[in-house]
Amino acid sequence: MNFSRYIAILFLGFFIALSIVSCSHAPKPSASPQKPAAVEPTLSPPPPEIKPAETKTVIPVEEQKAAARETNFQEKGAEGGKDEAAALLEDALTIYQEALSAREKGDLDGALKALDESFAIILKLHIPPESPLFQEKNDLRLMIAQRIQEIYAVRRNPIPGNHKSIPLTENRYVLDEIKLYTGPERKFFEESFRRSGLYIDWIRSELRKTGMPEELGWLPMIESWFQVRALSRARALGLWQFIKSTGLRYGLTRDQFSDERMDPYKATRAAIKYLEELHSFFGDWLTALASYNCGEGRVQFCINTQNVKYLDDFWDLFRRLPFETARFVPRFIAAVLIIQNPGKYGMTLPDPYPPLQFETVTVNYPTKLATIAAALKLESADLVFLNSELLNESTPNRAYELRVPVGYGDKTLQAINTLPKYLPPEYATHVVKSGQTLSQIAAKYGTSIQTLMKVNGLRGTLIRPGQRLKIPTR
């Protein structure tokens, strides 16, 4: 063997042996991790807890007010005493006023929200019918309903501007009515104009207070020829021709003693309020006048079923209205045109009567007006005319503002309590049964056939089953 090769083999074996020894002393990997040696724990402060940043909820001012009012309501109690109920009604009225303010600013959503809130308070109030607050609650509920109706009407029919005057268009419909006034109805027109002097100055002054057109003061000429006790076929009554339900809606009450629809002053204020609401509802005076005659529901129905925008021209709507309503507006315009310029239409109007002059005294004693007139040495007809709303020509057995001629106020107060009392008759109702006769009914109630005929307006003794008869009980 070659010597050099032998030396190389020896060195290779030496290195292999050295590698084996080194590997045998290296640490072997374990199959499972070894547990660390137990170490004595040391106390150290825990890391600070990191909390999410607080988010503050911003509650709108209106919601804060609503929450405060609800708390106030709960504190006062929905079924508390009279003072608590009065306070809650005052809260509801305050919110109602806020709704009106929002409505004026054009905030319809805010107005509706306030009206809902006011109504919610009313719903929680339990006021007995005999309480004096009962009527206040009903009045406020009605006002809320009216304002809601107006807001929805405005949304359906946006008003393009605020009309402060009535367009007196002289078209063929108006000219037809002018021909009637200056022809067949000339005498009625002249007498009506003469009677208007009793009230027209006062009516105009009331219209000026509200900023409404003074021409509206001539509306009673179309409605009643300025007769305070005018009665229509539709049972509309008085100078402004209110039906019973509409009269009650605007504060004109009726009982066995009086019907305020025949009070020219109270009825005028009610009519102005009604016309103002109708104008707010429809947006123009001609449509408001039409709805005054036949009701806002009927006019609104005609508007909703036509294919044109009625606010662009009232006369587009005119043809779709009921006949009497359709005539009402041109008749009104025709009357105003004649009064403003009678010579143009061949008329010479008579001098109007002077305005009524009177004093008012509060009486609380039931007696006939004729008895008062005799004590004061006055004409009975004068007292009856001044107090036209009294149904039995007698003062009520409650507080009443009696109108007397100027200079007779104190004399009336001195004399009235010495006069004989008068209470109007009271009636029961009897429904006629099959086979009953008027004589049998009279005998049953201890009255006479003649009395029943007079009370019920019967021309004969013939009656029918189901007929309702008034039976005098006093």
Residue, then its C-alpha position, 0 to 999 in steps of 0.5 A: m500500500n502506498f504510504s501516503r494513502y495510508i496516512a490519509i486513511l488514518f487522518l480520516g478515521f481520526f476525524i470520524a471518531l472525533s465527530i462521533v464523540s462530539c455527537s454523543h455529548a450533545p443534548k437530545p431533544s425530548a418528545s414532550p416539553q418539560k415543565p419549567a421549574a417552580v418559581e416563587p410568584t412576585l406581586s406586580p400591579p395589573p395593567p390598567e383596564i382600557k375602557p372604550a370612550e364614552t359616547k354622549t347621546v344628545i337628546p333634541v330639545e323638543e324630546q326633552k320638553a316632551a319627557a319633562r311634560e310626561t313626568n309632570f303629568q305622572e306627578k300630577g296624576a291623570e285622575g287627580g282632583k280639579d286643580e290637577a286636571a285644570a293644570l293638565l288642561e293648561d299644559a295641553l293648551t300651552i302645547y296647542q299654542e306651540a303647534l300654532s306657532a310652528r304652523e305659522k312658521g311653516d313647520l307642519d311636521g313640528a305642528l303635527k307633533a305638538l298637536d299629537e302631544s296635546f291630544a295625548i294629554i287630553l286622552k289621559l284626562h278622565i273628567p266627569p261630565e258634570s265638571p266645569l272642565f268637561q266642556e273645556k276639554n271637548d273644546l280643545r279636542l275639537m280645536i286640535a282636530q280642526r288644526i290637524q285637518e287644516i294641515y293635511a289640507v295644506r299638504r294636499n293643496p299648497i296655497p300659492g300666496n296669501h289672498k287678502s282680497i276677494p276677486l270680484t270677477e264680472n263674468r256671465y254667471v255674475l251678470d245673470e245674478i245682477k239681472l235678477y237683483t235689478g229685476p225680479e228681486r229688486k225690492f228684496f235687495e233694496e229692503s235688505f240693504r236698508r236692514s243692513g244698516l242695523y249691523i253692517d258697521w259693527i260687522r265691518s269693524e269685527l272683520r277689520k280686527t282679523g284683517m279679513p276683507e270687509e266685503l264679507g260683511w255683505l254675506p248675510m244679504i245672500e244668506s238671509w236678506f239681513q233677517v235675524r230670524a230667517l229659517s231655511r229649508a235646510r234648518a239653517l237659522g239666523l243672519w248667517q244661516f248656521i245649521k245646528s251642528t256648525g253653530l255648536r262647533y263655533g260656540l253658538t249654544r241652544d237650550q229651551f230659552s235661547d238659540e244663539r244662531m239668532d243673536p246677530y252679534k254672537a253669530t257674526r263672530a262665529a261666522i268670521k271664525y268659520l270663514e277664517e278657517l275655511h280660507s286657511f283650509f282652501g287658500d282662496w276666498l271664492t272656494a271658502l265662500a262656496s264651502y260656507n254654503c254647502g260644507e267643506g267636505r262637499v267642496q273638497f270632494c269636488i276638488n279631489t275628483q276634478n282634473v284641474k288645479y282649482l286654485d288656478d281658477f275657481w271657476d274651473l271648480f264652479r261647474r262641478l258644485p251643487f246648483e245652489t252652491a254654484r249660484f251662491v258665489p256669483r250672487f255674492i259677487a253680484a251683490v257687492l258689485i251693485i253696492q259698490n257702484p249702484g249707478k252702473y247697474g241702474m240702481t238707486l239704493p235707499d238710505p240704510y237704517p241707523p245702527l242699533q244702539f243699546e245697553t246691556v245688563t246682566v239678569n238672572y231672573p226668568t220673566k216675559l219681555a212683554t212684562i219687562a217692557a210694560a214695567l219700563k213703559l216700552e214697546s214690547a217689540d223693541l225688547v224682542f227685536l234687541n234680544s232676537e235669540l230668546l225663543n219664548e220672548s222671556t229671559p232665562n233662569r240663568a245669567y243672561e246679557l239682556r239688551v235694553p234701549v239706551g238709558y234703561g239699564d238701571k231701571t231694568l235692574q231695579a224692576i226685574n226682580t219684582l216681576p212675575k216669573y215665567l218658565p217655558p213649557e217642558y215636553a215629553t216625547h210619545v211615539v205613536k203605536s199602531g191603533q192609537t188615536l189622538s184622543q187616547i194619547a191626550a187622555k193618557y197624559g191628561t191634556s186635550i186634543q187641541t193642545l196636542m194639535k197646537v204643540n205639534g203643528l197638526r192640522g187634523t187629528l190623523i196620526r200614524p204609527g211611529q210618529r213622534l209627538k211632543i207632550p206638554t208636561r208643564 
